[in-house]
Amino acid sequence: MTKNDDPKSGSTRDSHYAKLRRAHRDAKREKAGLPPFEPKGRRDKPARRGEIYEADAGGLIHLYGLHTVRAALDNPRRTIARMRVTRNALARLGIDDETALPFPVEMSTPQDLDRLLGDDAVHQGVMIDAAPLAPRPLADLGDTALVVVLDQVTDPHNVGAIMRSAVAFGAGALITTERHSPQESGVLAKSASGALELIDHVEARNLADALKAISAQGFQTIGLDSEGPAPLEATFTGERIALVLGAEGKGLRQKTRETVDALARLDMPGAIKSLNVSNAGAIALYAARQWLARGSR
């Protein structure tokens, strides 16, 4: 008899505890006034401990935090179904009359939001249920001179932080892969601190084809790689730059390395030779903006 066949084995205990967790989860949803959870695919799976669900049964996502919600309210492309908010947060958002908003507003306590989102979510007293933003087409990059491309970066904290840096340095779009990239979520939006609403998001089915299309639009595509043949600041040649960042740990995929116009490294004189992808992205965006600024003089 194998361990998995033994009725006293860990697998049986795991099944028992899984049932208890599901019962506890459903009780929480019932207490919060939500319907029982029914898996609908990837968006309904919790991204992290501390968020009960990223999406409800209607496909809406939970966005929370003052910067995140304020930016969503100011975004004409964002469809909001309802808001849960404390009196204090309502004042901090600059909303004098909640009845004038074009969606229902439910006055809540911080404890109400804790129960719904989990203790780890820094909601600052406000949460909205909203429809995800529709991705932009690749052909709709406009006249921007700087874009960021992510090659299967999966951590929503990193993607959100990269969005924030991209907006700060004037990038016009963030391009990700349709698969092996995080869906829009409360964690991603909170990490982006409002930037999710301020940058065009493009999803590419095939990244190599997308890079070729970007190059055809006049962008110099540069992949960041610790083994790149030259420093990033010595690699820039174009008037439009697309910075390509690889996944956490494994970096750029081989096909991506073969497709970009150039590979470049960030020279670091210290003992540590690699950075988190969001930190590397911020440095690369600064260097690219400096190059583009010199070219416009």
Backbone as CSV, one residue per row, in Angstrom:
resi,resn,N_x,N_y,N_z,CA_x,CA_y,CA_z,C_x,C_y,C_z
1,MET,0.856,-1.201,0.000,0.000,0.000,0.000,0.883,1.240,0.000
2,THR,0.630,2.164,-0.912,1.404,3.399,-0.969,0.845,4.395,0.018
3,LYS,1.556,5.452,0.218,1.100,6.486,1.144,-0.220,7.080,0.693
4,ASN,-0.375,7.266,-0.621,-1.612,7.862,-1.132,-2.804,6.937,-0.988
5,ASP,-2.566,5.605,-0.826,-3.655,4.663,-0.632,-4.084,4.563,0.827
6,ASP,-3.238,4.990,1.711,-3.508,4.876,3.142,-4.562,5.896,3.555
7,PRO,-5.697,5.459,4.121,-6.726,6.421,4.504,-6.297,7.368,5.594
8,LYS,-5.203,7.056,6.269,-4.686,7.954,7.300,-3.551,8.821,6.778
9,SER,-3.330,8.781,5.481,-2.189,9.492,4.912,-2.462,10.975,4.841
10,GLY,-1.414,11.722,4.447,-1.518,13.175,4.329,-2.524,13.596,3.294
11,SER,-2.714,12.800,2.212,-3.646,13.211,1.158,-5.072,13.276,1.690
12,THR,-5.444,12.291,2.580,-6.788,12.309,3.152,-6.958,13.512,4.061
13,ARG,-5.955,13.769,4.874,-6.022,14.939,5.749,-6.115,16.212,4.927
14,ASP,-5.325,16.290,3.833,-5.361,17.468,2.980,-6.764,17.683,2.414
15,SER,-7.399,16.578,1.991,-8.755,16.686,1.444,-9.723,17.202,2.500
16,HIS,-9.583,16.693,3.726,-10.444,17.134,4.819,-10.258,18.618,5.088
17,TYR,-8.982,19.064,5.171,-8.708,20.469,5.436,-9.143,21.351,4.278
18,ALA,-9.058,20.830,3.044,-9.516,21.602,1.885,-11.010,21.870,1.986
19,LYS,-11.770,20.847,2.443,-13.217,21.036,2.621,-13.499,22.085,3.696
20,LEU,-12.724,22.044,4.763,-12.904,23.037,5.811,-12.593,24.433,5.304
21,ARG,-11.506,24.558,4.488,-11.160,25.864,3.944,-12.254,26.378,3.016
22,ARG,-12.819,25.479,2.196,-13.895,25.904,1.297,-15.124,26.358,2.084
23,ALA,-15.454,25.622,3.151,-16.602,26.006,3.974,-16.365,27.366,4.628
24,HIS,-15.138,27.587,5.121,-14.796,28.863,5.732,-14.864,29.983,4.708
25,ARG,-14.365,29.729,3.506,-14.393,30.704,2.413,-15.826,31.093,2.074
26,ASP,-16.704,30.083,1.931,-18.080,30.365,1.557,-18.811,31.107,2.669
27,ALA,-18.463,30.804,3.898,-19.081,31.513,5.017,-18.682,32.985,4.997
28,LYS,-17.435,33.244,4.653,-16.975,34.626,4.559,-17.735,35.381,3.473
29,ARG,-17.900,34.732,2.326,-18.604,35.378,1.219,-20.067,35.644,1.594
30,GLU,-20.697,34.685,2.273,-22.082,34.874,2.675,-22.214,36.041,3.651
31,LYS,-21.255,36.143,4.563,-21.272,37.224,5.539,-21.063,38.569,4.877
32,ALA,-20.275,38.577,3.772,-20.004,39.818,3.042,-21.087,40.145,2.030
33,GLY,-22.122,39.311,1.949,-23.203,39.558,1.019,-22.912,39.136,-0.393
34,LEU,-21.948,38.210,-0.574,-21.570,37.746,-1.903,-22.141,36.351,-2.146
35,PRO,-22.385,36.005,-3.404,-22.884,34.657,-3.700,-21.808,33.612,-3.471
36,PRO,-22.179,32.341,-3.327,-21.170,31.276,-3.187,-20.215,31.288,-4.360
37,PHE,-18.979,30.980,-4.078,-17.945,31.016,-5.105,-18.104,29.862,-6.086
38,GLU,-18.107,30.193,-7.369,-18.146,29.185,-8.417,-16.986,29.448,-9.350
39,PRO,-15.990,28.560,-9.449,-14.829,28.810,-10.303,-15.251,29.094,-11.737
40,LYS,-14.701,30.183,-12.287,-15.015,30.563,-13.657,-13.760,30.652,-14.503
41,GLY,-12.657,30.127,-14.022,-11.425,30.251,-14.793,-10.397,31.024,-14.006
42,ARG,-9.391,31.504,-14.715,-8.212,32.055,-14.084,-8.505,33.280,-13.220
43,ARG,-9.435,34.129,-13.630,-9.662,35.366,-12.912,-10.260,35.127,-11.529
44,ASP,-10.903,33.976,-11.311,-11.556,33.729,-10.037,-10.629,33.130,-8.996
45,LYS,-9.391,32.850,-9.365,-8.470,32.239,-8.415,-7.787,33.323,-7.598
46,PRO,-7.648,33.127,-6.268,-6.986,34.129,-5.465,-5.525,34.240,-5.857
47,ALA,-5.034,35.484,-5.988,-3.651,35.680,-6.399,-2.692,35.450,-5.236
48,ARG,-3.119,35.856,-4.048,-2.239,35.754,-2.893,-3.087,35.587,-1.646
49,ARG,-2.471,35.116,-0.580,-3.135,35.155,0.707,-3.408,36.622,1.047
50,GLY,-4.585,36.912,1.586,-4.910,38.287,1.913,-5.905,38.885,0.947
51,GLU,-6.139,38.219,-0.191,-7.217,38.636,-1.065,-8.117,37.427,-1.263
52,ILE,-9.390,37.552,-0.898,-10.271,36.402,-0.988,-10.452,36.003,-2.441
53,TYR,-10.832,36.959,-3.290,-10.971,36.674,-4.712,-10.640,37.920,-5.501
54,GLU,-9.989,37.737,-6.630,-9.683,38.851,-7.507,-10.895,39.250,-8.329
55,ALA,-11.811,38.336,-8.567,-12.986,38.652,-9.368,-14.208,37.976,-8.781
56,ASP,-15.357,38.628,-8.919,-16.564,37.993,-8.444,-17.206,37.198,-9.571
57,ALA,-18.372,36.635,-9.295,-18.996,35.754,-10.273,-19.377,36.478,-11.554
58,GLY,-19.496,37.809,-11.506,-19.843,38.572,-12.698,-18.645,39.035,-13.489
59,GLY,-17.450,38.593,-13.119,-16.259,39.007,-13.843,-15.692,40.333,-13.394
60,LEU,-16.255,40.935,-12.338,-15.729,42.199,-11.833,-14.502,41.940,-10.971
61,ILE,-13.606,42.903,-10.933,-12.412,42.792,-10.095,-12.512,43.792,-8.952
62,HIS,-11.852,43.482,-7.850,-11.833,44.343,-6.682,-10.593,45.230,-6.748
63,LEU,-10.780,46.527,-6.841,-9.684,47.489,-6.809,-9.804,48.287,-5.519
64,TYR,-8.670,48.511,-4.845,-8.729,49.153,-3.544,-7.517,50.039,-3.318
65,GLY,-7.636,50.922,-2.346,-6.579,51.886,-2.048,-6.915,53.250,-2.644
66,LEU,-6.520,54.312,-1.951,-6.905,55.663,-2.364,-6.397,56.043,-3.747
67,HIS,-5.101,55.838,-4.020,-4.543,56.209,-5.328,-5.179,55.389,-6.440
68,THR,-5.340,54.103,-6.182,-5.911,53.209,-7.188,-7.334,53.614,-7.536
69,VAL,-8.150,53.837,-6.519,-9.554,54.166,-6.745,-9.702,55.561,-7.350
70,ARG,-8.916,56.521,-6.874,-9.007,57.877,-7.435,-8.688,57.861,-8.927
71,ALA,-7.641,57.130,-9.306,-7.276,57.042,-10.718,-8.373,56.346,-11.524
72,ALA,-8.988,55.319,-10.944,-10.077,54.621,-11.641,-11.275,55.536,-11.834
73,LEU,-11.600,56.340,-10.824,-12.708,57.285,-10.947,-12.457,58.311,-12.041
74,ASP,-11.207,58.673,-12.236,-10.858,59.693,-13.226,-10.676,59.126,-14.628
75,ASN,-10.735,57.813,-14.767,-10.501,57.165,-16.057,-11.833,56.945,-16.777
76,PRO,-12.083,57.637,-17.879,-13.370,57.462,-18.579,-13.540,56.070,-19.184
77,ARG,-12.460,55.316,-19.329,-12.549,53.968,-19.883,-12.932,52.933,-18.830
78,ARG,-12.935,53.301,-17.582,-13.187,52.351,-16.500,-14.680,52.305,-16.163
79,THR,-15.250,51.105,-16.182,-16.640,50.903,-15.795,-16.683,50.383,-14.362
80,ILE,-17.335,51.134,-13.493,-17.398,50.805,-12.072,-18.818,50.380,-11.723
81,ALA,-18.927,49.253,-11.044,-20.253,48.726,-10.681,-20.717,49.235,-9.323
82,ARG,-19.816,49.345,-8.359,-20.199,49.826,-7.045,-18.951,50.152,-6.237
83,MET,-19.164,50.898,-5.161,-18.072,51.294,-4.261,-18.465,50.959,-2.835
84,ARG,-17.486,50.456,-2.092,-17.621,50.313,-0.648,-16.576,51.242,-0.037
85,VAL,-16.983,52.114,0.892,-16.064,53.159,1.346,-16.427,53.610,2.754
86,THR,-15.407,54.012,3.496,-15.632,54.610,4.808,-15.831,56.116,4.637
87,ARG,-16.424,56.741,5.625,-16.630,58.196,5.575,-15.293,58.933,5.447
88,ASN,-14.290,58.467,6.180,-12.985,59.110,6.139,-12.369,59.004,4.742
89,ALA,-12.427,57.826,4.137,-11.861,57.649,2.804,-12.623,58.466,1.769
90,LEU,-13.924,58.583,1.937,-14.722,59.378,1.011,-14.236,60.832,1.016
91,ALA,-13.957,61.350,2.200,-13.442,62.716,2.305,-12.054,62.830,1.687
92,ARG,-11.212,61.841,1.915,-9.851,61.884,1.353,-9.858,61.767,-0.160
93,LEU,-10.891,61.149,-0.714,-11.038,61.080,-2.162,-11.602,62.371,-2.749
94,GLY,-12.016,63.291,-1.889,-12.564,64.559,-2.354,-13.990,64.448,-2.868
95,ILE,-14.733,63.446,-2.378,-16.116,63.245,-2.812,-17.046,63.825,-1.751
96,ASP,-17.756,64.895,-2.096,-18.655,65.554,-1.145,-20.036,64.918,-1.117
97,ASP,-20.478,64.438,-2.273,-21.820,63.869,-2.368,-21.750,62.530,-3.086
98,GLU,-21.755,61.459,-2.321,-21.620,60.134,-2.925,-22.841,59.753,-3.758
99,THR,-23.984,60.399,-3.482,-25.184,60.071,-4.261,-25.098,60.586,-5.693
100,ALA,-24.154,61.486,-5.970,-23.994,62.010,-7.326,-23.170,61.075,-8.219
101,LEU,-22.561,60.059,-7.617,-21.768,59.119,-8.408,-22.686,58.220,-9.234
102,PRO,-22.240,57.801,-10.426,-23.111,57.025,-11.323,-23.165,55.539,-11.005
103,PHE,-22.903,55.167,-9.761,-22.950,53.765,-9.342,-23.288,53.731,-7.858
104,PRO,-23.787,52.600,-7.359,-24.146,52.524,-5.943,-22.922,52.663,-5.034
105,VAL,-23.128,53.335,-3.921,-22.081,53.501,-2.910,-22.588,52.929,-1.592
106,GLU,-21.809,52.039,-1.021,-22.174,51.400,0.248,-21.204,51.876,1.324
107,MET,-21.721,52.571,2.315,-20.874,53.016,3.406,-20.462,51.803,4.250
108,SER,-19.176,51.713,4.533,-18.624,50.538,5.199,-17.684,50.955,6.309
109,THR,-17.259,49.982,7.088,-16.228,50.189,8.097,-14.947,49.523,7.611
110,PRO,-13.810,49.898,8.163,-12.569,49.201,7.801,-12.669,47.694,8.028
111,GLN,-13.393,47.305,9.072,-13.532,45.873,9.362,-14.345,45.168,8.274
112,ASP,-15.342,45.862,7.724,-16.100,45.284,6.606,-15.182,44.961,5.436
113,LEU,-14.309,45.897,5.107,-13.401,45.701,3.978,-12.346,44.651,4.293
114,ASP,-11.899,44.606,5.544,-10.961,43.556,5.951,-11.573,42.174,5.734
115,ARG,-12.840,42.041,6.106,-13.494,40.740,5.958,-13.625,40.350,4.487
116,LEU,-13.828,41.327,3.633,-14.013,41.043,2.221,-12.694,40.797,1.496
117,LEU,-11.704,41.618,1.795,-10.441,41.560,1.055,-9.359,40.751,1.765
118,GLY,-9.491,40.585,3.060,-8.446,39.919,3.819,-7.607,40.931,4.570
119,ASP,-7.002,40.488,5.648,-6.273,41.403,6.530,-5.040,42.011,5.885
120,ASP,-4.474,41.373,4.872,-3.229,41.855,4.286,-3.439,42.948,3.237
121,ALA,-4.664,43.147,2.766,-4.924,44.139,1.721,-4.951,45.536,2.336
122,VAL,-4.081,46.415,1.860,-4.019,47.792,2.364,-5.047,48.616,1.586
123,HIS,-6.287,48.556,2.025,-7.372,49.156,1.248,-7.605,50.626,1.554
124,GLN,-7.090,51.131,2.674,-7.220,52.542,3.064,-8.687,52.997,3.114
125,GLY,-9.583,52.046,3.332,-10.973,52.406,3.545,-11.831,52.486,2.299
126,VAL,-11.343,52.018,1.159,-12.156,52.106,-0.053,-11.875,50.939,-0.985
127,MET,-12.938,50.453,-1.622,-12.833,49.388,-2.608,-13.928,49.581,-3.639
128,ILE,-13.598,49.329,-4.906,-14.611,49.358,-5.956,-14.643,48.008,-6.662
129,ASP,-15.812,47.646,-7.155,-15.959,46.503,-8.049,-16.041,47.075,-9.455
130,ALA,-15.127,46.678,-10.318,-15.025,47.284,-11.642,-14.783,46.228,-12.709
131,ALA,-15.159,46.549,-13.920,-14.862,45.679,-15.057,-13.411,45.873,-15.467
132,PRO,-12.715,44.815,-15.852,-11.332,44.961,-16.321,-11.276,45.858,-17.549
133,LEU,-10.152,46.547,-17.719,-9.951,47.383,-18.901,-9.666,46.507,-20.114
134,ALA,-10.187,46.906,-21.257,-9.921,46.167,-22.494,-8.520,46.507,-22.992
135,PRO,-7.691,45.492,-23.319,-6.353,45.774,-23.849,-6.424,46.540,-25.164
136,ARG,-5.397,47.330,-25.444,-5.297,48.076,-26.686,-4.672,47.193,-27.767
137,PRO,-4.941,47.451,-29.034,-4.276,46.701,-30.107,-2.835,47.168,-30.291
138,LEU,-1.996,46.287,-30.769,-0.583,46.598,-30.967,-0.393,47.724,-31.975
139,ALA,-1.303,47.831,-32.930,-1.179,48.869,-33.956,-1.523,50.257,-33.424
140,ASP,-1.961,50.328,-32.166,-2.457,51.582,-31.594,-1.442,52.216,-30.644
141,LEU,-0.158,52.131,-30.992,0.874,52.701,-30.128,0.993,54.211,-30.279
142,GLY,0.412,54.758,-31.337,0.435,56.206,-31.506,1.836,56.732,-31.771
143,ASP,2.099,57.935,-31.265,3.387,58.576,-31.535,4.341,58.492,-30.341
144,THR,4.047,57.613,-29.376,4.938,57.479,-28.230,6.338,57.047,-28.676
145,ALA,7.341,57.525,-27.965,8.724,57.188,-28.302,9.299,56.113,-27.398
146,LEU,8.526,55.669,-26.395,9.063,54.718,-25.421,7.966,53.752,-24.990
147,VAL,8.244,52.452,-25.092,7.325,51.427,-24.610,8.115,50.389,-23.825
148,VAL,7.417,49.625,-23.005,8.019,48.552,-22.215,7.366,47.240,-22.620
149,VAL,8.183,46.214,-22.831,7.706,44.891,-23.213,8.129,43.903,-22.133
150,LEU,7.185,43.096,-21.649,7.494,42.115,-20.611,7.394,40.711,-21.186
151,ASP,8.469,39.954,-21.042,8.535,38.583,-21.551,8.197,37.611,-20.423
152,GLN,6.901,37.399,-20.211,6.395,36.456,-19.216,6.806,36.814,-17.786
153,VAL,6.740,38.087,-17.452,6.891,38.512,-16.057,5.576,38.192,-15.355
154,THR,5.608,37.359,-14.332,4.383,36.793,-13.773,3.932,37.396,-12.444
155,ASP,4.814,38.023,-11.703,4.457,38.540,-10.379,3.682,39.857,-10.531
156,PRO,2.419,39.923,-10.050,1.658,41.167,-10.212,2.267,42.353,-9.486
157,HIS,3.004,42.098,-8.398,3.687,43.206,-7.721,4.734,43.823,-8.642
158,ASN,5.490,42.979,-9.337,6.506,43.489,-10.257,5.876,44.211,-11.444
159,VAL,4.823,43.621,-12.009,4.183,44.258,-13.162,3.593,45.608,-12.757
160,GLY,2.964,45.660,-11.580,2.423,46.927,-11.110,3.505,47.970,-10.895
161,ALA,4.632,47.569,-10.294,5.731,48.499,-10.066,6.327,48.987,-11.380
162,ILE,6.421,48.093,-12.370,6.939,48.489,-13.684,5.984,49.476,-14.347
163,MET,4.676,49.233,-14.223,3.702,50.193,-14.758,3.919,51.579,-14.152
164,ARG,4.120,51.607,-12.848,4.306,52.898,-12.166,5.546,53.614,-12.697
165,SER,6.654,52.899,-12.845,7.870,53.499,-13.388,7.669,53.922,-14.840
166,ALA,6.964,53.101,-15.610,6.733,53.416,-17.016,5.966,54.727,-17.160
167,VAL,4.935,54.917,-16.340,4.179,56.164,-16.385,5.054,57.329,-15.933
168,ALA,5.845,57.112,-14.885,6.706,58.175,-14.362,7.695,58.673,-15.413
169,PHE,8.185,57.773,-16.269,9.180,58.163,-17.275,8.565,58.344,-18.663
170,GLY,7.244,58.439,-18.718,6.590,58.825,-19.955,6.477,57.748,-21.012
171,ALA,6.516,56.466,-20.614,6.301,55.402,-21.592,4.830,55.390,-22.000
172,GLY,4.579,55.101,-23.280,3.219,55.176,-23.782,2.444,53.884,-23.704
173,ALA,3.124,52.754,-23.517,2.408,51.472,-23.494,3.224,50.420,-22.776
174,LEU,2.510,49.464,-22.203,3.111,48.264,-21.623,2.590,47.079,-22.413
175,ILE,3.497,46.276,-22.937,3.130,45.134,-23.773,3.492,43.861,-23.036
176,THR,2.511,42.978,-22.861,2.736,41.711,-22.172,2.239,40.565,-23.044
177,THR,2.578,39.362,-22.644,2.080,38.182,-23.340,0.689,37.831,-22.814
178,GLU,-0.148,37.249,-23.686,-1.487,36.853,-23.261,-1.422,35.761,-22.195
179,ARG,-0.468,34.853,-22.346,-0.292,33.781,-21.367,0.942,34.070,-20.524
180,HIS,0.964,33.500,-19.319,2.106,33.643,-18.399,2.350,35.107,-18.038
181,SER,1.259,35.848,-17.893,1.305,37.212,-17.389,0.125,37.369,-16.433
182,PRO,0.261,38.191,-15.401,-0.835,38.315,-14.444,-2.026,39.046,-15.037
183,GLN,-3.225,38.596,-14.680,-4.435,39.298,-15.057,-4.562,40.568,-14.213
184,GLU,-5.351,41.488,-14.709,-5.632,42.693,-13.944,-6.256,42.295,-12.611
185,SER,-5.783,42.889,-11.522,-6.234,42.477,-10.199,-5.998,43.595,-9.205
186,GLY,-6.534,43.397,-8.003,-6.316,44.366,-6.956,-4.857,44.491,-6.560
187,VAL,-4.146,43.374,-6.493,-2.718,43.399,-6.147,-1.933,44.187,-7.187
188,LEU,-2.174,43.901,-8.457,-1.464,44.603,-9.524,-1.778,46.092,-9.486
189,ALA,-3.061,46.427,-9.361,-3.462,47.829,-9.357,-2.890,48.575,-8.162
190,LYS,-2.884,47.934,-6.997,-2.340,48.579,-5.799,-0.845,48.819,-5.957
191,SER,-0.129,47.850,-6.537,1.304,48.010,-6.757,1.585,49.115,-7.772
192,ALA,0.673,49.294,-8.732,0.844,50.331,-9.749,0.498,51.715,-9.214
193,SER,-0.235,51.785,-8.101,-0.567,53.040,-7.434,-1.182,54.057,-8.400
194,GLY,-2.164,53.618,-9.169,-2.861,54.507,-10.082,-2.387,54.425,-11.518
195,ALA,-1.193,53.876,-11.744,-0.622,53.848,-13.091,-1.380,52.912,-14.032
196,LEU,-2.105,51.937,-13.475,-2.878,51.025,-14.305,-3.852,51.784,-15.199
197,GLU,-4.363,52.902,-14.709,-5.340,53.692,-15.452,-4.683,54.662,-16.421
198,LEU,-3.361,54.803,-16.366,-2.678,55.879,-17.084,-1.781,55.406,-18.211
199,ILE,-1.740,54.117,-18.467,-0.878,53.600,-19.526,-1.647,52.572,-20.348
200,ASP,-1.459,52.612,-21.650,-2.100,51.624,-22.512,-1.476,50.256,-22.279
201,HIS,-2.332,49.243,-22.198,-1.866,47.875,-22.010,-2.172,47.079,-23.266
202,VAL,-1.148,46.461,-23.836,-1.285,45.659,-25.050,-0.942,44.220,-24.715
203,GLU,-1.772,43.277,-25.132,-1.484,41.855,-24.934,-1.108,41.230,-26.268
204,ALA,0.043,40.563,-26.305,0.535,39.931,-27.528,0.388,38.424,-27.440
205,ARG,-0.209,37.835,-28.445,-0.347,36.377,-28.458,1.012,35.723,-28.684
206,ASN,1.797,36.281,-29.594,3.131,35.762,-29.896,4.110,36.918,-29.760
207,LEU,4.982,36.844,-28.752,5.842,37.976,-28.447,6.854,38.237,-29.554
208,ALA,7.391,37.187,-30.177,8.367,37.388,-31.253,7.733,38.152,-32.412
209,ASP,6.503,37.787,-32.764,5.804,38.507,-33.831,5.531,39.948,-33.419
210,ALA,5.182,40.147,-32.146,4.924,41.500,-31.662,6.180,42.354,-31.723
211,LEU,7.321,41.781,-31.373,8.576,42.531,-31.434,8.915,42.932,-32.862
212,LYS,8.638,42.045,-33.804,8.870,42.390,-35.209,7.952,43.524,-35.650
213,ALA,6.703,43.477,-35.198,5.759,44.538,-35.546,6.170,45.869,-34.916
214,ILE,6.662,45.810,-33.672,7.125,47.026,-33.000,8.332,47.604,-33.744
215,SER,9.243,46.737,-34.123,10.421,47.178,-34.873,10.021,47.827,-36.191
216,ALA,8.999,47.262,-36.849,8.526,47.820,-38.122,7.915,49.206,-37.937
217,GLN,7.476,49.514,-36.708,6.937,50.840,-36.419,8.030,51.838,-36.044
218,GLY,9.275,51.430,-36.156,10.387,52.348,-35.927,11.017,52.291,-34.560
219,PHE,10.642,51.290,-33.761,11.244,51.152,-32.436,12.521,50.322,-32.509
220,GLN,13.538,50.742,-31.767,14.694,49.894,-31.533,14.359,49.016,-30.329
221,THR,14.276,47.706,-30.537,13.915,46.784,-29.460,15.187,46.327,-28.761
222,ILE,15.272,46.578,-27.462,16.472,46.271,-26.688,16.098,45.357,-25.534
223,GLY,16.672,44.167,-25.493,16.440,43.228,-24.412,17.472,43.396,-23.319
224,LEU,17.024,43.494,-22.085,17.950,43.591,-20.964,18.417,42.201,-20.573
225,ASP,19.731,42.035,-20.548,20.322,40.734,-20.253,21.636,40.962,-19.523
226,SER,21.824,40.242,-18.429,23.047,40.444,-17.637,24.301,40.099,-18.420
227,GLU,24.167,39.285,-19.479,25.307,38.922,-20.314,25.339,39.722,-21.619
228,GLY,24.586,40.817,-21.676,24.556,41.634,-22.885,25.951,42.115,-23.272
229,PRO,26.224,42.272,-24.576,27.569,42.607,-25.027,28.011,44.032,-24.709
230,ALA,27.064,44.929,-24.438,27.422,46.328,-24.175,26.494,46.902,-23.121
231,PRO,26.943,47.956,-22.424,26.055,48.609,-21.448,24.848,49.221,-22.160
232,LEU,23.750,49.324,-21.443,22.522,49.841,-22.033,22.719,51.233,-22.602
233,GLU,23.384,52.103,-21.858,23.510,53.493,-22.305,24.343,53.627,-23.578
234,ALA,25.149,52.607,-23.898,25.939,52.629,-25.128,25.234,51.907,-26.273
235,THR,24.045,51.399,-26.028,23.332,50.584,-27.013,22.278,51.378,-27.778
236,PHE,21.780,52.449,-27.181,20.726,53.224,-27.819,21.187,53.818,-29.155
237,THR,20.363,53.665,-30.154,20.620,54.305,-31.454,19.354,54.916,-32.049
238,GLY,18.199,54.427,-31.661,16.962,54.837,-32.321,16.314,56.059,-31.704
239,GLU,15.310,56.566,-32.406,14.504,57.674,-31.914,13.261,57.185,-31.170
240,ARG,12.992,55.876,-31.270,11.916,55.246,-30.516,12.492,53.982,-29.877
241,ILE,12.233,53.791,-28.614,12.867,52.698,-27.858,11.793,51.777,-27.269
242,ALA,12.003,50.474,-27.419,11.184,49.461,-26.749,12.102,48.645,-25.849
243,LEU,11.929,48.780,-24.547,12.730,48.039,-23.573,12.049,46.707,-23.283
244,VAL,12.793,45.619,-23.402,12.235,44.280,-23.235,12.836,43.663,-21.973
245,LEU,11.973,43.330,-21.003,12.412,42.796,-19.716,11.977,41.342,-19.580
246,GLY,12.884,40.518,-19.084,12.613,39.091,-18.954,11.985,38.718,-17.627
247,ALA,11.533,37.471,-17.562,10.834,36.960,-16.390,11.749,36.885,-15.177
248,GLU,11.113,36.893,-14.004,11.851,36.766,-12.756,12.645,35.453,-12.761
249,GLY,13.915,35.548,-12.485,14.739,34.337,-12.381,15.331,33.896,-13.701
250,LYS,14.503,33.567,-14.689,15.025,32.992,-15.933,15.348,34.024,-16.999
251,GLY,14.896,35.248,-16.854,15.232,36.283,-17.817,14.520,36.116,-19.151
252,LEU,15.139,36.634,-20.204,14.541,36.574,-21.532,14.567,35.151,-22.075
253,ARG,13.502,34.769,-22.766,13.497,33.481,-23.452,14.416,33.543,-24.679
254,GLN,14.884,32.375,-25.095,15.824,32.318,-26.215,15.255,32.964,-27.473
255,LYS,13.991,32.689,-27.776,13.368,33.264,-28.975,13.328,34.782,-28.895
256,THR,13.085,35.296,-27.709,13.074,36.749,-27.526,14.472,37.321,-27.732
257,ARG,15.464,36.646,-27.189,16.851,37.095,-27.357,17.236,37.147,-28.836
258,GLU,16.718,36.197,-29.598,17.053,36.153,-31.019,16.281,37.188,-31.838
259,THR,15.185,37.688,-31.297,14.306,38.568,-32.067,14.587,40.049,-31.844
260,VAL,15.020,40.435,-30.645,15.252,41.853,-30.375,16.389,42.380,-31.249
261,ASP,16.399,43.694,-31.431,17.458,44.317,-32.233,18.804,44.273,-31.529
262,ALA,18.777,44.334,-30.200,20.039,44.357,-29.445,19.808,43.827,-28.039
263,LEU,20.868,43.265,-27.472,20.885,42.883,-26.068,21.823,43.827,-25.333
264,ALA,21.435,44.224,-24.138,22.253,45.168,-23.384,22.204,44.806,-21.904
265,ARG,23.224,45.215,-21.203,23.307,44.923,-19.768,23.306,46.221,-18.971
266,LEU,22.920,46.095,-17.709,23.093,47.184,-16.769,24.392,46.934,-16.014
267,ASP,25.355,47.804,-16.190,26.638,47.636,-15.495,26.487,47.999,-14.028
268,MET,26.856,47.071,-13.144,26.757,47.296,-11.710,28.102,46.979,-11.073
269,PRO,28.779,47.979,-10.549,30.122,47.773,-10.008,30.158,47.075,-8.660
270,GLY,29.017,46.953,-7.992,28.992,46.361,-6.663,29.034,44.844,-6.680
271,ALA,28.964,44.263,-5.489,29.064,42.811,-5.347,27.844,42.091,-5.914
272,ILE,26.685,42.742,-5.906,25.472,42.150,-6.458,25.348,42.548,-7.921
273,LYS,25.183,41.567,-8.786,25.197,41.818,-10.230,23.827,41.716,-10.880
274,SER,22.795,41.473,-10.101,21.459,41.387,-10.689,20.470,42.111,-9.793
275,LEU,19.379,42.582,-10.399,18.357,43.317,-9.681,16.987,42.685,-9.930
276,ASN,16.067,42.955,-9.024,14.679,42.622,-9.275,14.245,43.269,-10.587
277,VAL,13.364,42.595,-11.346,12.999,43.080,-12.670,12.365,44.461,-12.622
278,SER,11.616,44.770,-11.575,11.003,46.094,-11.511,12.050,47.176,-11.255
279,ASN,13.077,46.870,-10.447,14.165,47.823,-10.221,14.991,48.019,-11.494
280,ALA,15.300,46.920,-12.161,16.043,47.015,-13.421,15.249,47.816,-14.449
281,GLY,13.929,47.601,-14.474,13.094,48.338,-15.407,13.123,49.831,-15.149
282,ALA,13.092,50.240,-13.878,13.128,51.667,-13.548,14.432,52.306,-14.003
283,ILE,15.556,51.607,-13.784,16.851,52.143,-14.214,16.910,52.241,-15.733
284,ALA,16.433,51.209,-16.417,16.452,51.207,-17.879,15.560,52.309,-18.446
285,LEU,14.417,52.525,-17.839,13.524,53.587,-18.293,14.169,54.961,-18.116
286,TYR,14.865,55.162,-17.013,15.563,56.426,-16.799,16.626,56.645,-17.877
287,ALA,17.410,55.598,-18.149,18.466,55.717,-19.170,17.860,55.986,-20.548
288,ALA,16.774,55.310,-20.870,16.131,55.519,-22.170,15.574,56.929,-22.283
289,ARG,14.971,57.424,-21.231,14.431,58.782,-21.260,15.532,59.815,-21.419
290,GLN,16.668,59.578,-20.768,17.812,60.486,-20.927,18.277,60.507,-22.377
291,TRP,18.368,59.339,-23.005,18.782,59.252,-24.406,17.789,59.982,-25.321
292,LEU,16.524,59.750,-25.115,15.514,60.379,-25.957,15.498,61.896,-25.750
293,ALA,15.731,62.345,-24.532,15.762,63.781,-24.264,16.930,64.445,-24.987
294,ARG,18.084,63.780,-25.019,19.239,64.345,-25.732,18.957,64.442,-27.232
295,GLY,18.246,63.437,-27.754,17.962,63.440,-29.180,16.977,64.509,-29.604
296,SER,16.166,65.012,-28.656,15.173,66.014,-28.999,15.703,67.435,-28.906
297,ARG,16.935,67.565,-28.461,17.514,68.913,-28.297,18.022,69.439,-29.627
